[in-house]
């Protein structure tokens, strides 16, 4: 089973990073108010970026790495990647 790291833009223009093994289901949860605690306050969200990982462990490590970055570095990732 593949896992994905993703970045969404929230309604307040903030960037939220998470992981999932089903992108469509996760976006529906975020937009229905049943996703992450943070996105409940700032939905709807818009998917900006995904990256496939071979397993959950790799996805969690990549998520932690991206979450440690500032907004400028995250935006550089978004603009350098093709979606």
Secondary structure, 3 states (H helix, E strand, C coil): CCEEEEEEECCCCCEEEEEECCHHHHHHHHHHCCCCHHHHHCCCCEEEEEEEECCHHHHHHHHHHHHCCCHHHHHHHHHHCCC
